[in-house]
Amino acid sequence: MATVRLIDEQDAPEPVRRPYDRIKASFGAGQVPNAYKAFAHNPVVLEALVEQRARIMDEGELSPELKEWLAWAAVTLANNQFGIKVHTARLKRLGITSAQLIEALAVLHYFTGISVMINGLALGEDVDARVLSTLRDED
């Protein structure tokens, strides 16, 4: 159960209607997800989130598929059940198979797990000169 009342479309005040329309016309697939109905209590924040999402997901140099993978990884690591379902479905619509999803989960599992071990042992930085040189190269 949500900790704030969700603002349905028919109850939305004027400042919320424009972001709701943008959501439905783009990533919402014709509806407004409940998270955004909760965010609608603050129309300024709602509008900023919708604008930020559009600028990040619809613009830039990364491919839409890579952005979707990154979104999926982020919601998976955050244990956002809604996001996991939405972004998994979007990946499947892009042709990603169940085997590929399992492989991606294995990658997340390995790198989060080994990072916990490295951090727990306070191993610090162990990067060789070649890696550091690559990092210093400008595009």
C-alpha angles and dihedrals in degrees: 000000000000118000091223130044114263114237108226121210095254090054096043116122118230097266089057098048096073095053090044090053091049091050093050092047094050131018097359093070093223098322141072113245115232093247090064091046087058093045088053090082084082108041092189092056091043092052091046092052093049091048093046092050092050093050094046100041101033101039137044139058102290117096119251089244093054091047090051091051090050091048090049092049092049095050091043093053090045090050090233100165094192091050093046091056095044096046094042088054091049091050091049090051086054089057099261111152130221089249090056091049090052090049090051090050089052090053091050090046094050097046096042090045096048090044090056089051094048092047092045090055091045089228094163125196119346103168120143126227094257092058092046090049090053091050091053093053112104123220 
